[in-house]
Amino acid sequence: MSENKVRLAIAPIGWTNDDLPELGGEIPFEQCVSEMALAGYEGSEVGNKYPKDTAVLNKALSLRGLTICNAWFSSFLTTRDYAEVEKDFIAHRDYLYAAGARVIGASEQGHSIQGRQDLSIFDAKPVFTDGEWKRLCEGLDRLGERAAEKGMRLTFHHHMGTGVQTAAEIDRLMEGTDPELLGLLYDTGHLVFSGDDHLAVLRKWKGRIRHVHLKDVRLQVLDRARKERLSFLAAVKAGAFTVPGDGGVDFVPVFDELKKAGYAGWWVVEAEQDPAKANPLEYAMKARAYIRGKAGI
């Protein structure tokens, strides 16, 4: 696996959390990106404190040798008119393009409970109807066409608390969409959290994977979350996620499978934690050393 095929980024969610603004609320954007660079990363995803003016953003990143690789897009294809979603998507696409990214990560938020702290992530996840699946798959293909207009690639981010969470739901989405228009954003942590075999999903859909999130899981916290029927965000605050090398996931088989598949693109370290409990720079450096040691990157 060579440096020119795989590039390493880190998400700002370990510094400041978009879903839980109180986590890292005091940490400024400049500290976040400076510590990313100091820890040895070359890319970042976009967080809620990042400048909306791409000229300002790009200057701050270039000073630190960083570039934007992707940013979350909330699609509502199952619950809103397609035209409304497309309008938001085009604005998001153009912002990302100007920031240097060529990947867009969409997650379907129609009926999502990931932000609901009053609902158990294990008992209340949405299940789409056949009609909603049709709207989702057709809509994603159309958004993929809009991405391709700028030479960009649309990927789909399976996520806890949404209608595309499980391996079976990922299968249905991939089978219902055009491989040329939609790729998979593969996230180790969400598959482990959902109780699925993350390596089986990787092996089955490795030809469609165009962006990777490396998220580790503290299995003892996950067990507690299951027993206590916690919400997703309550599990996050309890410390369910951490960086590669600090939890219960063995990433060596993940790295090996991606290598065998000839994966080319970004690997993104992503671990939403409370920065008051898990120093972001320390954990970013821990993940960087682990990936260097286990994958040679």
LINPE-V142062 format. One record per backbone hydrogen bond with DSSP energy under -0.5 kcal/mol. CO is the residue of the C=O (numbers start at 1). NH is the residue of the N-H. E is the energy in kcal/mol with one decimal. If there is no record, write none. Layout:
co: [CO:CO]
nh: [NH:NH]
e: [E:E]
This chain:
co: [2:2:5:7:7:8:8:9:10:11:12:12:13:16:20:22:22:23:24:26:28:29:30:31:32:33:34:35:36:36:37:42:43:44:44:47:52:53:54:55:56:57:58:59:61:61:62:67:69:70:71:73:73:75:76:76:81:82:83:84:85:86:87:88:89:90:91:92:93:94:95:96:97:99:102:104:104:105:106:107:107:109:113:115:116:120:120:129:130:131:132:133:134:135:136:137:138:139:140:141:142:143:144:145:147:147:148:153:154:155:156:156:159:161:164:166:167:168:169:170:171:172:174:178:178:183:184:184:184:185:185:186:186:187:188:189:190:191:191:192:196:197:198:199:200:201:202:205:205:208:211:212:212:213:213:214:216:217:217:218:218:219:220:221:222:223:224:225:225:226:230:231:232:233:234:235:235:236:240:242:243:249:251:252:253:254:255:256:257:258:259:265:266:267:267:268:269:271:273:274:274:277:279:280:281:282:283:284:285:286:287:288:289:290:291:291:291:292]
nh: [5:6:265:9:267:42:43:269:45:14:15:16:273:18:23:24:25:17:27:28:32:33:34:35:36:37:38:39:40:41:40:67:10:69:70:50:54:57:58:59:60:61:62:63:64:66:65:44:103:46:105:75:107:109:79:80:85:86:87:88:89:90:91:92:93:94:95:96:97:98:99:101:100:68:153:106:155:73:157:75:109:112:116:117:119:123:124:133:134:135:136:137:138:139:140:141:142:143:144:145:146:147:148:149:150:152:151:104:183:106:158:185:162:113:159:170:171:172:173:174:175:176:177:181:182:156:186:210:211:158:187:188:213:191:192:193:194:195:196:195:198:201:202:203:204:205:206:208:209:184:186:214:268:188:215:270:242:219:248:221:222:223:224:225:226:227:228:229:230:229:121:235:236:237:238:239:240:239:218:216:246:251:255:256:257:258:259:260:261:263:262:7:212:9:269:214:11:273:275:277:278:279:283:284:285:286:287:288:289:290:291:292:293:294:295:296:297:296]
e: [-1.5:-1.9:-2.5:-0.5:-2.8:-2.3:-0.9:-2.7:-0.9:-0.9:-2.1:-2.7:-0.5:-0.5:-2.6:-0.8:-0.9:-1.9:-1.8:-0.6:-1.9:-2.4:-1.9:-2.4:-1.8:-2.0:-2.3:-2.0:-0.5:-1.9:-1.3:-1.0:-1.7:-2.4:-0.6:-1.5:-0.7:-2.4:-3.2:-1.7:-2.0:-2.3:-2.7:-1.8:-1.3:-2.5:-1.0:-2.0:-0.5:-0.8:-1.3:-0.8:-2.4:-3.7:-1.0:-2.3:-1.7:-2.9:-2.0:-1.7:-2.5:-2.7:-1.6:-2.1:-3.4:-2.5:-1.8:-2.5:-2.7:-2.1:-1.3:-2.1:-1.4:-1.0:-2.3:-0.7:-3.1:-2.5:-3.6:-2.1:-0.5:-1.8:-1.8:-0.8:-0.9:-0.7:-1.7:-2.4:-2.1:-2.2:-2.6:-2.8:-2.4:-2.2:-2.5:-1.9:-1.9:-2.5:-2.5:-1.6:-1.7:-2.3:-2.2:-1.2:-1.7:-2.2:-1.8:-2.4:-2.6:-2.9:-0.8:-3.1:-1.4:-2.8:-1.8:-2.3:-2.4:-2.1:-2.2:-2.8:-2.8:-1.3:-0.9:-1.6:-2.2:-1.9:-0.8:-2.0:-1.0:-0.8:-0.5:-0.5:-3.1:-1.4:-2.3:-2.5:-1.8:-0.6:-2.3:-1.0:-1.0:-1.8:-1.9:-2.7:-2.3:-2.4:-0.6:-2.2:-0.8:-3.0:-2.3:-0.5:-2.6:-1.8:-0.9:-2.0:-1.8:-1.0:-3.2:-0.7:-2.1:-2.4:-1.7:-2.7:-2.3:-2.4:-2.8:-0.6:-2.1:-0.5:-2.5:-1.9:-2.1:-2.5:-1.5:-0.5:-2.2:-1.5:-2.9:-2.5:-1.9:-0.8:-2.9:-2.6:-2.4:-2.3:-2.2:-2.5:-1.9:-2.4:-1.4:-2.5:-1.3:-3.2:-0.5:-3.0:-2.9:-0.8:-0.8:-2.0:-2.5:-0.5:-2.4:-2.5:-2.4:-2.0:-2.3:-2.1:-2.4:-2.0:-2.6:-2.1:-2.3:-2.6:-2.5:-0.7:-1.0:-1.1]
